[in-house]
Each structure stands twice: as C-alpha cells, then as structure tokens.
Amino acid sequence: MKKIIVAGGGHGGIAAASILAKNGYDVTVYEKHKRDGMGYDWTDIFNRHGLEAAQLPMPDKDKYEIKGDVIFYGPSGNTAFVQRSPKNQPEIKMERRDIYNLLIENAEKNGVKFKYGVTVKSAKLAGDRVTGIVTDKGTFTADMVIDACGCDSPVRKTLPDCCGIQKEMKDYDKFYIYRAFFNRKEKDTVENAFKLTLFSNGNRGISWVTTNDEYTDVLIGRFFPFDKAEAKRSIDLIREKNPAIGKKIVRGGSFAQIPVRQNLSIMVCDGYAAVGDSAFMAIPLIGSGIANALRAGGIIADVIMKDETETYSAETLWDYQKIYFKKYGVSCAALACFKNFLVKTEPESLDNIFDRGIDKFRDRISAISKIRGYETVKDVLELLLHGKTLVTDKALSKEIGAAAKKTAKLLVVARAMPKEYSRNEVIKWSQEYNRIFTV
C-alpha cells in the first residue's frame, strides 16, 4: 500500500486525501491547528461544482445559500454597476467551518488519518526528491507529499532550487485582509446587498460590505500589511456611507492572507505536488480559491492513481499541471494580468473609467468572472481593449495597452507549455511565463 502525506489541512489536500484513501492508499493529513480550530470564523463564496470535482456531496440545504447580486463601485463610491446573479447560479455561500466539517467527515469515512497540532517545518529530501516532511513532532516519510500548507508553505520554501518551483511571493502577489461581522443597524431603511468597492478611500485594494438580516460583513483588503488601528479607521470611513454597519463586532475581527496572483508556474517535482493556496489557486480580485483547490484535489488524486510506475515523479505528475492549467490556471493567469494593471492605476483614473460608462461593459466584466480556460484570456483581452476606448488620458491608455499586450502574450505562452516533463524545458517555459507578470 502506497503511503501519501498531505502537509497541511487545505481544502484541496483533504479532498485529494479522501479520494486516495477511498481507493486503497494509506493517507495521513498533518495539520497545525486543533480539529475545532480549523477554518476562519467567517463565510466563503465558491463554485459548488468544485464539490462534485472532489467527489463530495452537496451539503444540506440549511448549510448554504445561493450567491446574490454584487454591486461594484469605483473609488469615489459615486458610480456603480450591478453584476446580476445568473439563472442557476453555481456559486454558494457557506460557513468556513461547515465546509471543513463536510470535507473532514467525508475523508474520515474514507479512511484518512488526521494528525492535529503538528506544525510542518520543511520538506524532507533525498537529493532532489521529496520523501516526507519535517515537523515539530518528528520526521515522517511517504511515497508522495501533497502540499496543502498555504501560500507561505514551509514545504514549498524548502524544495531544491534545481526544481525551479517559486518559493517566495512578490509585491502585489498577496492580499492582506481584515474581516469583521458587525451588528446591523437601520434595519427598516437599508436593504440587504453585497457592495464591493475598488480602491476604497484611495487605498489600493478592495473593501466590501454585505448586509443581511442579522449582521453586516465588512472586509478590507490591501496589497501591503496594515494593523487594527488602520482597519478601524477604514471601517469608520466606510460606515459613513453604510449606516447599517453597527459598532459591535459580533464575530470575526481577524486578519488573514490570501494569494492574488497567477498559479505557480511549476506545481510538481519528484514526490511532490502543490494544491490550493500552496500553488496560489485563489482567483485574483474576484473570489475564493476553494473551488479551484477542490478541483485540483480531484485532479492530483486521479493522476496519482493512474501512475502505473508508482514513482510519483515530476514526469508522471506533470499531467496534473497540464490538466489543471488548461481548465482553470490559465483563467486565473489572465485575471492576474488584469489585477497587475489595476494596481498601477491611480484611483482618480479608475473613477474616470467608472464615470465614463463602465456599465456599458457589464457583460464583459461578468464574463471575466467565469473560469473558462483560454476563453477567459480572450475575455480579459477584449475587456482591456474596449476599456481603452473609455479613456482620454494618454498615460492610462498606454498602461491599458501594455496590459493587453501581456494578456495576448499569455495566450501564446500558455499554449506552449511542454507536453512532457523535461526539467530544462519546463524551467525555460516557466521563466518566460513568469516574466508576463512583472509589475
């Protein structure tokens, strides 16, 4: 029986563990938190088709709700457009802890072993092959390690340099988030809504306010770290335009970090594969990476089971990268190109785009939020080219043109991904791919 270690309790890692254990593999998940500490005290919105891809059942109806409309505002908050929830909306909202309950209960039923309170320190190596993990509770070996430790994964950071896998994140690759749920005021005068503001109060990033019957959910997201004092200052400003936000925090009130960049250009090496935030699978500026992580978990499990050599080498694991990238990764890469354009845009310029008629491009903006593989790249390219017609500022027009050029190059480079794994060829391709995303 082949032994698989899942390092960290990320969604994709647990999904892969469940499928593999069900099919006869000896699988253990090592997670630093205790069981009751798994997951933030907040809700997540994700595509429910990710559950199917990970061979998970739909949760009970009282455990989720369908995502509604989203109102997007420019920095000034004066102009907005509404992204309508489509018929048969695939996105659902669930409590993070309910998602984990669904994952873990299913995994345990299939035979996965969980070791809680174990902090992963590094990869265990034999030459350039990953043979296990080093933890604060000892060293554990396996035939294969699935890395689900998150965006600052200690496993990924200690991989051999010769494998070419990016270890550290760069500026604008990560979102620093503060999120709190406040008591709701003004129940009779403020309707329920999900309002998202780009560059709120002149800060590069986003904020949102979600109002429902019980509370107001407030999120502040920035590209650089900030403290609670800054979070409070920002929320006080947001409250001026959102009277439903009370003063009492009823849950949450914590910080988190998420990747908002393209996926890892190389996700595998001998004995190793990265999933979820370890491979930067969140959707830049648009949404959670939970569905993508679940999909990746299903794909890597399938590739492992089809490895007749049972070597779990970079060569045999390369199909995981190819399949995931074609279906989902290239879409996120296109959105990363768009995000990199936004981070260089002045708030006043972004407001100008909103004021000059962004609502005319509602359908194009809605299109880029759908993960459609290479079609998403074309959607982003069309949005940039049409957006260029809205601006009169020459400098901004030049920036949009540069972003469009990089997006067009992505279409070419993505299709040139090596069909078979050759370390030199893969690293060469990776370097060309990564250059597209230089800010």
Summary of the structure (lengths in Angstrom):
residues: 439
radius of gyration: 21.7
end to end distance: 46.5
largest distance: 65.8
contacts: 1494
relative contact order: 0.14
helix: 42%
strand: 26%
